[in-house]
Amino acid sequence: MDAVTLPAGPARPDPRRWWALGALVASMLTLGFDITILNVALPTMAADLGASTGEQQWTADAYVVVFAALMLPAGLLGDRFGRRRMLITGLGVFLAGSLAGALTENVSAVIAARAVMGVGAALVTPLALSVLPSLFAPEERAKAVGIVSAGSTLGLPLGPIVGGWLLDHFWWGSVFLVNVPMAALGIASCLLLLPETRDPSSPKVDAVSTALTAAGLGALVYAIIEAPGRGWADPLVLAMSGAAVALIAALVLRERRMPRPLLDLTLLARRGFLFNTLAATLVVFVLSGLLFVLPPYLQSVLGHDALGTGVRLLPMMGGLVVAARAAQPFVARFGARTVVSAGLAVLAFAALLGSRTTVESGYGFTALWLSVAGFGFGFSLVPAMSGALGTLPSDRAGSGSGLLMTLRQVGGAIGIALLGSLLASAYRGRLDVTGLPTEAADAAGGSVVAAHLLAERTGLDELTASANSAYVHGMDVALAVCGIAAIVAALLAAVLLPSAPRPAARDADESSGPSGVVLAPGDVRQ
């Protein structure tokens, strides 16, 4: 199809537009459940590939770090070189990364494949929505945006179930392979159904800022993940921490001098935007960390299979989705500040309640605090996102949305790194490896999965008991940190957020739908 520039909507509706929308929904659904499908697979991958806790953290974080660094420049590439072309490229890269991840046989290659998938996801996420104006007239566009967003949101609770079923019937690589036909369908549909659009006036991609973002965030995550094993005083950890500070500082200085910055950091001078963004970032920090630490507890400590683990994550995911859809009426009645503060307080209560978990607690207690946490996530994240964007004038909504999306991804990456490292450090400190050879002790300290495998081979039931107790202790430490952080955030929100939502925020919510803006893979998504 011929390229057009900045379409305001088709003069005559394309009869194939709903089929094209279906293809976009399938693509976003794949990205949506890819967020949660991997977490269920990590314990199985750890057992089959011998992955330590740190390597599992990198498997999850490689995707997020790349996604955070490339999402904004990927959108600019679509504007300049064609949105359909770059969307197809993104789906192709995601397909290639998924195929490579499914066929590899070592942890390092899986981590590399996840990074490649992050590149593809960074291209697909912003462009899947940017092509909608070329398909739908203004009166249909809000409905189309809501459908695409709902597809991605649906992927969050589907991921654990799909992943668990695959792992119960196939090998761990199937959680990657399932992406291949979905991405291929998306590519074919884009080729056949989508028109090409571009914006020649779009600014050039700032390669230096993109490199500083990726390198700075990567160095920070590396230091946090490696610290439990090497120690915070280790020269490499100190060097990477210093490099992260220097790179991020260089990024901030560069962006402040750019006439059209990739990340408009001046928006953080607006109190409403700053504190709503911090609240949303904190929620994603906790959510990402919990999705990392919970599956090993459910599988290794409680003994559930992969599908059972996925099903048992549903109370949290269900509470999140329900609360996300129910949040806006509460905001309209009580104000965003009250709802965000209350949501964070509920999240804090759930995390602190969860930090009382013991080896004997059982799943009933876990389901209770997970359900409460899900409601806390939904009631704090949705109003915070809407409130942040509602404080901005319309001419800065795009740059504000981009900064908000990026900071949320950064929060997710640091949540996996920091909470996973706290858990790993507490686990190693509590695990009793008395009498084990040094090599075996190191292996058992690498992860609770490795400790269970070693105990099965050696018949050491006491090692299994010690590993379970140590892992629950580490999880409790991570949950306590989440609870304290949420309490601090709730107090700051109660004191510093604007007292009432702006009309712009309400109008934005009514036009796009509250859940779509927050839970989908970019923004409208995570």
N, C-alpha and C positions, 0 to 999 in steps of 0.2 A: 504494500500500500504506500501511497505517497506521504512524504513527511509534511507536517503542518507545524506552525509556530504558535505556541500558547493558545490553544483552542479554548473558546469560551463554552463549548458544548456543541454537539452536532446539530446542524440545521434540521436534518431529518433523522429520527432515531434509527440506528442500525438494528435490524431485526435480530442480529446475532449477539447483541450486547449482553444479554443475560447468560448466554453460553460462555462468553468471554469472562463474565463475572464469576461463573462457576469454576472456571480454570484458575482464576486468581484466588478464590476461596480455597481450592484444593492446595495451592502453593502455600498460602498462609497457614492453613491447617497443618501442613507438614512441618513448617518452621515452628508453629505453636507447640505441637507435642514433642518436637525434638528437644525443647527445653527440659521437659520432665522425664522423657523416655530414657535418657542416659542415666539419670540418677538411680533408677531402679536397676540398671544394668551394671553399675560400678562394682558392687560386691561380687557378681559373677565374673566380671572381667578381672578383678583382683585375684580371684581364685585360679582362673585359667592362665592368666599372663604373669602372675606373681607381682602385681603392682602394689607398691607401698601406698600409704595414705597420701604422701606428697605427690606421687605420680597420678593418683586418682584426682587430686586437686587440679593438677595441670590438664588432665583430660577434660575436666569441666571448664576450666578457666581459659584454655587456649582459644576456644570458640568466643568467649565473652570479651576477652581483651581485644582480639582482632575486630570483632563486631563493633565495639565501642570506638575504636580508632578510625574505622573506615566508613561508618554509616553516613556521616555528613558529606565527606568527599564523594562517596558513591552516588548520592543524590545529585551532586553537581555534575558528575560524569554523565548521568542520564539526561540532565538538562542540556548539556552541550553536544553530546554525540548521539542522542536518540534514546528515549526512555524504553521503547520496546526492545531495541538492540541490547541495551545494558541489562534489562530485565531477563532477557533470554540468556545473556552471558552469565548473570548471577545464578540462574537456575542450572546452567551447565556446570559452573564451578561447584555448586552445592552437590549436584549429582556425582561429579568426579570425586569430590571429597568423601561422600558417603560410600561410594564403591570402593575407594582405597581403604577406608576404615573397616569395611566388612571383610576385606580379603587379607589384611595384614595379620602378622602373627607376633608382634612385639609392641610393648607399651609406647616406645618413642614414636613409632610409625602411627599409632592411633592418635597420639597427641598432635602430630603433624597433620593428619587427616582432619582432625577437629578444627585446626586453625584454617585449613582450606575451606571447610564448611562455613566458618565464620566470615570469610571473604564473600562467599556466595550469598549468605544471609544478609550481609551488609548492603549488597546490591539490590536484593529482592525487596527488602522491607520498605524502604522509602518509595521505591518506584512502583510497587503494587498499587499504592493509593494515587500516585501522581498521574497514572494513565487514565483514571476514572473520568476526569473532565472531558476527555476525547470520546468517551463512550456514552455518557449520560448527560441529559439536559439538567439544568439547575434544579428543577422540581423533582427529579429522580435521584439526584446525586447523594443527598443525605441518606436515603434508603440504601444505596449501593455501598456507601462508606460503612454504614452499620452492619451490613451483611458480611463484608470482608473482615471487619473487626471481630464480629461474632465468630467467624470461622477460626480465627487465630485464638480467640479466648477459649473456644471449645477444645482446642488442642491441649490446654493445660491439664484438665482432668482426664482427658483421653490418654495422654502420654504414659502415665503409670500403668494403666490397664493394658494398652497395646504392648508396651514393653514387657510387662509381666507375662502376658500370654505368649509372646514370641520366645522369651527365654525359657518358658516351661516346655516348649515344643521344638525349638531349634537352638543353634549355638548363639553366643553373644553377638556375633557379627550381624545377626538378623535385625538388630535395632538400627543398624546403619543401612542395611540392604532395603528395608521397607521404604526408605526415602526415594530410591531409584525410580520405580514406576511413577510415583507421584510427581517427581521433578520432570520426568520425561513427558508426562501428560501436560504439565504446565508449559514446557517448551513448545510442544506441538500446537497447543491452543494459542499461545502467543503468536506463533508464526502465521497461523491461519485466521485469527480473529481480531488481533489488536492492530490499530493504526499506529504509524510512527509519529511521534511528536517530539519537539525539542524547543529550547529557548536559547537562541544564539547570544542573547545579551547576558546570559548567566555568567557569573565570575569564574575565572579559571580556578582549577583545583590547586590549593596551597599544599604542595608536596612536603615542604619543610615542616609545616605545622602538623600535618598528618604523621610524619615520621617522628616528631617530638612526642606526640600523643601516644603512639604505639610503643616507642622505646621507654618513655617515662612510666607508663602504666605497667608495661612488661617487667621493667626493673623492680618496681615496687612490689608487684605480685611475687616475683622470684624471691626477693628478700624475705617476705612474710612466709612463704611456703617452706623455704630452706632453713629458716631460723630454728624450728624445734629440733632438727637433727644436728645442725652445725653449731647452734648457739648464736645469740645475738651479737656476741663479741667476735665471731669468726670474721677474718679479714674479707672473705668474699661477700658475706652478708652485709658488712659495713660498707664495702665498696659499692654494692648494688643499691643500698639504701641512699648513699650519697649521690650516686648517679641519678636515681629517681628524683631526688630533690632538685638537682641541678637541671635536669631535663624538663621537669614540670615548671620550674621557675623560668627557664628560657621560653617555654611555650606561652606562659602568661605574659611575659614582657613583649614577645613578638605579637601576640594577639592584640595587646593594648595599643600597638603602633600601627596596626594594619587598618587601612580605610574601610575595607569590607572583610572583617575577621571571619574565620571559620567558626570560632566559638566566641560569641558576643558576651564577654565577661562583664561588660559594664551593666548588664541586666541584673547582676547580683547586688548592685547598689540599691535596688528596689526591695524594701523590706518584705513586702508580701511575696514577691517572687522568690527571694532568697530562702525564707523560712518554710514556705510550702515545698520548695525544691528539696531542702534538707530533709523535711519530713518524708517525702516520697522516696528519696534516696535511702534513708534509714530503713524504710519498710522493705525495699528491694534487697538491701543488705541482709536483713534478718531472714526474709523468705528464701533467698538463694542459699544462705548458710544452712537453714533447716533442711532444705531439700537435699543437701549434701550429706548431713550427718545422720538423718533419720533412716535411710534404707539399710545401712549395715546393722543398725540396732534392731530393726524389724526382722532382717534375714538371719543374722548371725546370733544375736542374743536371744530373740524370741523364737527363732527357728522356723519362720514362715518361708514359703517358696517365693519365687519372683512375682508370680501373679497375685499371690496373697499379699505381698508387700505393696504392690500397686493399688490394690483395692483398699488397703488400710491407710493409704495416703489421701483417700477421697474425702474424709471429713474436713481436712484442712482446705483442699481445693474447692470442695462444694461450698464451704462457708465463705471462701473468698469470692467466688462467682456470685453467690446469692447476695452477699453484702454489697458487692460492687454495683449490682443493679438496683439495690434498695437505698443506696446512700443519698442520691440527689433529693428525694423528698425530705429527708432529715435536714439536709443543708438548707433547703428552702425555708424550713420552719425555724430551725435553731441557729443557723449561720455556720459557715465553714469552720471558723475557729473552734466552736464547741464540738462539732462532729469530728474534726481531725484530732483534737486533744483527747476526746473520749475514745476514738479508735485506737490511738497509741496507748492509752491507759489500759484498754482491754488487751491489747497485744502484750503489754508489759506483764499484766496479771497472768496471761496464758504462759508466757515464757518462764516466769518465776514459779508458777505451778508445775510446769514441766521439769524444772530444775530439781524438783523433789522426787523424781523418778528413781526407783531402785531396781535391782535385778528381779525382785519378786513382784514388781508392780503389775505386770501383765498389760495386755493391750487395752483393756477397758479404760484404765486411767489415761493411757496415751491418747485414745480416741477423744476423751473429754477435753484435754487441753488443746489438742489439735483443732477441734471444732471451734473452740473459743478463739484460738489464734487466727483461724480463717476469717472469722467475723471482724477481728481487729484489723487484719490486713485490708479487707475490702472497705471498711468504713474510714480508714485513715488514708489509703492510697488514692481512692477516687476523688474525694474532695480536695486533697492536697494538689493533685495534678490539675484539676479544674481551676482551683484557686490561684495556682502559679500562673497559668496562662491568662486567667481573667484579669490579672493586675496589669497586663501589657496593652499598649495601644495596638490597633489592628496592623499598623505598618511594621511592627516588630514581633508579631505573633510567630512568624516563621522561624526567625533566629532564636526566639525564646523556646519554641518547641524543640529545636535542634539541640540547644544547650541542655534542656531538661532530659531529653532522651539519652544524651551522652553521659550525663552525671548519673542517671539511673543505671546504665550499664556498668559504669565505674563502681557504683555501690554494690552491684551484684558480684563483680569480679573480686572486690576486696572482701565481701562477705564470705565467699567460698574460701579465699585464701586465709583470712584471719581466723574465722571460726573453726575452719578445718585444722589450722595450725595449733590453736588453743586446745582442741580436742586431742590432736596427736601428742602434744607435749604432756597433757595431763594423763593420757593413756600410758605413755611410756613410763612416766613417773610412778604410776600405781601398779603396773604389771609386775608380777612376781616371776622372775626367770631364774630363781635360785637353782643351781645344779645343772642348768643347761649349758652346753658348749657356747662359746662366744658367737659363732656363726648362727646357731639356732636361736640364741637370745636376740640377736639383731633382727633376724627374720620375724620372730614373734612380735617384736616391738614395732615392726613396719606397719602392721594393720591387724585388726581383730580377725579378719578373714585368714591371714597367714598364720596367726596363732591357733586358730581352730584346725587348720589343715595339719600343722605340726603336731597338735595334740592327738589327732586321729591316727597319724603315722606312728607315734610313739606310745600311744595308750595312756597319756598323762591327763587324766580327767581333771586334776587340780589346775593344770594350765588353762583348760577351757573355762573353768570357774573364775580363775584370776583374770583372764582376758575379758570375760563378760562384765565382771565387776569394774575393771579398769575402763572399759569402753563407756559404760553407763556413767561412771564418774566424769570422764571427759566430756560426754554429752551434757551432763548437768552443768559443768563449768561454762560451756558454750551458751547454754540456755540462760544461765544467770547473767552473763555478759549482755545477751540480747535484752533481757528484762530491764537491766539497769540502763542500757542505752535508750530503750523505749520510754522509760520513766523520765529521763532527762529531756528527751524530745517532746514528750507530752507537756511537761512544764514550760518548755520554751515556746511551744505552740500556743498554750493557753495565755502566755504573757505577751508574745510578740507578733502573733498573726493578726491581720486586720480583723475587726470585729464582725464584719458582714461581707458576703460575697458581692462582687461588682455585678451589675446587670450583664456585662459582656460575658462573664463566666457562665451565668445562667443561660444566656442565649446560645453560647457554644455548646453547652451540654444538651440543650433541647434539640439542636440541629444534628448532633452526631451521636448522641447516646452516651451515657456515662460509662458503661462498661467498656465500650469500644475504645474510648480514648485512652484507657489505661492498660488494659491487659493484653493487647495485641503486641506482636513482635517488633516494635520500633516505637513509634508513638503515633499512632494508636497501639501500642504494644509496649512490651517491656523495654 
